[in-house]
Amino acid sequence: MDQIYSIKKMRNEEGYSLNKIVTETGYDWRTVRKYADHDVLPKEKNSRKRGMMYTKGFEGQTYGEIVDHLLFEDSKEKKKDRRLNKGIHRILKQQYKFEGSYRLVCQYIKDTHNEVKEYKQYDRLEHPPGEGQLDFGNYRVSYKGKIKNIKLLVLTFPYSNRAFAVALSRENKECFLSGLKFLFKLADGVPKALRIDNLAASI
């Protein structure tokens, strides 16, 4: 394509004759004439993808399409709940009679899906000194031989990675305020600003 555009540039912008373009580029005269004076562009060859991942498998689908579907379904799940490449390969073998190797599946995923990651953008979080974050967490503990759910109010200072926590019996306003007072005492001070993420007990 670059060669064609260079021919057109010489002809249209620089006013070269066909013979001069042939001399400058070394291309065949008929090729130069074809692309210099006509709006003809070569058709891009669609390389047919071959290999086991592109052969028809279950119900007319290629194995690659099945992998695409599995990865799409996993994208809706939390990251920790998504299947690894080994899990996808196992499903292909057990449910779709796939005879290819695990390495082949990994290569397909790398070639067809990793490029999406390059377009993800992330914003850097800046945490000024003295700012804190507050949130409740649910924890299960063993108490007198029984499993019990407790609420944990956690105060973190992202700038210094310091954290303080207090266990509470409930997630209500009264427990929240008493726990917050206790956390300020543990931290030996009050944050300049406090970020509270969707905490109903704080209202």
C-alpha positions as CSV (number, residue, x, y, z in Angstrom):
1,M,0.0,0.0,0.0
2,D,2.8,2.4,0.8
3,Q,4.3,1.8,-2.7
4,I,0.9,2.7,-4.3
5,Y,0.6,5.9,-2.3
6,S,4.2,6.9,-3.2
7,I,3.3,6.3,-6.9
8,K,0.2,8.5,-6.6
9,K,2.1,11.2,-4.8
10,M,4.8,11.4,-7.5
11,R,2.1,11.6,-10.2
12,N,-0.4,13.9,-8.6
13,E,1.6,16.1,-6.3
14,E,5.0,16.2,-7.9
15,G,3.9,16.0,-11.5
16,Y,6.2,13.1,-12.5
17,S,5.7,11.4,-15.8
18,L,5.1,7.7,-15.9
19,N,8.5,7.0,-17.3
20,K,10.1,9.1,-14.5
21,I,8.2,7.2,-11.8
22,V,9.4,3.9,-13.3
23,T,13.0,5.2,-13.3
24,E,12.7,6.4,-9.7
25,T,11.0,3.4,-8.2
26,G,12.0,0.5,-10.4
27,Y,8.4,-0.7,-10.7
28,D,7.0,-2.3,-13.8
29,W,5.6,0.3,-16.3
30,R,2.1,-1.3,-16.4
31,T,1.9,-1.3,-12.6
32,V,2.9,2.4,-12.4
33,R,0.3,3.3,-15.1
34,K,-2.4,1.2,-13.3
35,Y,-2.0,3.0,-10.0
36,A,-0.8,6.4,-11.0
37,D,-3.8,7.4,-13.2
38,H,-6.6,5.2,-11.9
39,D,-8.5,4.9,-8.6
40,V,-7.5,1.3,-8.2
41,L,-6.4,-0.2,-4.9
42,P,-5.3,-3.7,-4.4
43,K,-7.7,-5.9,-2.5
44,E,-6.4,-7.0,0.8
45,K,-6.1,-10.7,1.1
46,N,-8.3,-12.2,3.8
47,S,-6.0,-14.9,5.2
48,R,-8.1,-17.8,6.1
49,K,-7.5,-18.8,9.7
50,R,-6.7,-22.4,10.0
51,G,-6.0,-24.9,12.7
52,M,-8.0,-26.8,15.3
53,M,-9.4,-23.7,17.0
54,Y,-11.0,-22.7,13.8
55,T,-12.5,-26.1,12.9
56,K,-16.2,-26.8,13.4
57,G,-16.9,-28.5,16.8
58,F,-20.1,-28.6,18.8
59,E,-23.3,-27.8,17.0
60,G,-21.5,-26.0,14.1
61,Q,-19.4,-23.7,16.3
62,T,-15.7,-23.6,16.0
63,Y,-13.7,-24.3,19.2
64,G,-12.5,-20.7,19.1
65,E,-16.1,-19.5,19.1
66,I,-16.8,-21.7,22.2
67,V,-13.8,-20.2,23.9
68,D,-15.0,-16.7,23.0
69,H,-18.4,-17.5,24.5
70,L,-16.8,-18.8,27.8
71,L,-14.6,-15.8,28.1
72,F,-17.6,-13.5,27.5
73,E,-19.6,-15.2,30.2
74,D,-16.7,-15.0,32.6
75,S,-16.3,-11.3,31.9
76,K,-19.6,-10.8,33.8
77,E,-18.3,-12.5,36.9
78,K,-15.9,-11.2,39.6
79,K,-12.3,-11.7,38.7
80,K,-11.8,-14.3,41.4
81,D,-14.7,-16.4,40.1
82,R,-13.5,-16.5,36.4
83,R,-12.2,-19.6,34.9
84,L,-8.5,-20.0,34.2
85,N,-7.1,-21.2,30.9
86,K,-6.8,-24.7,32.4
87,G,-10.5,-24.7,33.3
88,I,-11.5,-23.6,29.8
89,H,-9.3,-26.4,28.3
90,R,-10.9,-28.9,30.6
91,I,-14.4,-27.8,29.5
92,L,-13.5,-28.1,25.9
93,K,-12.2,-31.7,26.4
94,Q,-15.0,-32.9,28.6
95,Q,-18.0,-31.2,27.0
96,Y,-17.0,-30.6,23.4
97,K,-14.6,-33.5,22.7
98,F,-11.7,-31.2,22.0
99,E,-8.5,-33.0,21.2
100,G,-6.1,-30.1,21.1
101,S,-3.5,-29.3,23.7
102,Y,-3.7,-26.9,26.6
103,R,-1.0,-24.8,25.0
104,L,-3.1,-24.4,21.9
105,V,-5.9,-22.9,23.9
106,C,-3.5,-20.6,25.7
107,Q,-2.1,-19.4,22.4
108,Y,-5.6,-18.7,21.0
109,I,-6.6,-16.7,24.1
110,K,-3.4,-14.7,23.9
111,D,-3.8,-14.0,20.2
112,T,-7.4,-13.1,20.2
113,H,-8.2,-11.6,23.6
114,N,-5.1,-10.1,25.2
115,E,-5.2,-7.1,22.8
116,V,-8.3,-5.9,24.6
117,K,-6.3,-5.3,27.8
118,E,-4.1,-2.8,26.0
119,Y,-7.1,-0.4,25.7
120,K,-8.0,-0.4,29.4
121,Q,-7.3,2.9,31.1
122,Y,-6.7,3.4,34.7
123,D,-6.7,6.6,36.8
124,R,-4.1,6.9,39.4
125,L,-5.5,7.5,42.9
126,E,-3.9,10.2,44.9
127,H,-4.2,10.1,48.6
128,P,-3.0,13.2,50.4
129,P,-1.5,12.8,53.9
130,G,-4.0,12.8,56.7
131,E,-7.0,11.6,54.7
132,G,-8.8,8.5,55.9
133,Q,-11.3,6.0,54.5
134,L,-14.0,4.2,56.5
135,D,-16.0,1.1,55.7
136,F,-17.7,-1.9,57.4
137,G,-16.6,-5.4,56.7
138,N,-18.4,-8.7,57.4
139,Y,-16.3,-11.4,59.1
140,R,-17.0,-14.9,60.4
141,V,-15.3,-16.0,63.6
142,S,-15.5,-19.1,65.8
143,Y,-16.9,-18.2,69.2
144,K,-17.5,-20.9,71.8
145,G,-17.5,-23.6,69.2
146,K,-20.0,-21.8,66.9
147,I,-19.5,-19.7,63.8
148,K,-20.6,-16.1,64.3
149,N,-20.9,-13.2,62.0
150,I,-19.5,-9.9,63.2
151,K,-19.2,-6.4,61.8
152,L,-15.8,-4.8,61.6
153,L,-15.4,-1.1,61.3
154,V,-12.1,-0.3,59.5
155,L,-10.4,3.0,59.4
156,T,-7.5,3.2,56.8
157,F,-5.0,5.9,55.9
158,P,-4.0,5.1,52.3
159,Y,-1.1,7.5,52.2
160,S,0.7,5.7,55.0
161,N,-1.0,2.3,54.6
162,R,-2.0,2.4,58.3
163,A,-5.2,0.8,59.4
164,F,-7.3,0.4,62.6
165,A,-10.3,-1.8,63.2
166,V,-12.9,-2.4,65.8
167,A,-15.4,-5.3,66.1
168,L,-19.1,-4.2,66.5
169,S,-22.2,-6.2,67.3
170,R,-24.4,-4.4,64.7
171,E,-24.2,-2.1,61.7
172,N,-26.3,0.7,63.0
173,K,-25.8,4.4,63.8
174,E,-25.2,3.9,67.5
175,C,-22.5,1.3,67.0
176,F,-21.0,3.3,64.1
177,L,-20.5,6.4,66.3
178,S,-19.1,4.5,69.2
179,G,-16.8,2.6,66.9
180,L,-15.7,5.7,65.2
181,K,-14.8,7.4,68.5
182,F,-12.8,4.3,69.5
183,L,-10.9,4.3,66.2
184,F,-10.0,8.0,66.5
185,K,-8.6,7.1,69.9
186,L,-6.6,4.2,68.5
187,A,-5.2,6.5,65.7
188,D,-4.4,9.2,68.3
189,G,-6.1,11.8,66.1
190,V,-8.8,12.7,63.7
191,P,-8.3,12.6,59.9
192,K,-8.3,15.9,57.9
193,A,-10.9,14.4,55.6
194,L,-12.8,11.1,55.8
195,R,-14.1,9.2,52.8
196,I,-17.1,7.0,53.6
197,D,-18.2,4.7,50.8
198,N,-22.0,4.1,50.8
199,L,-22.3,3.4,54.5
200,A,-25.9,3.6,55.5
201,A,-25.1,3.6,59.3
202,S,-23.3,6.9,58.9
203,I,-26.4,8.8,57.8
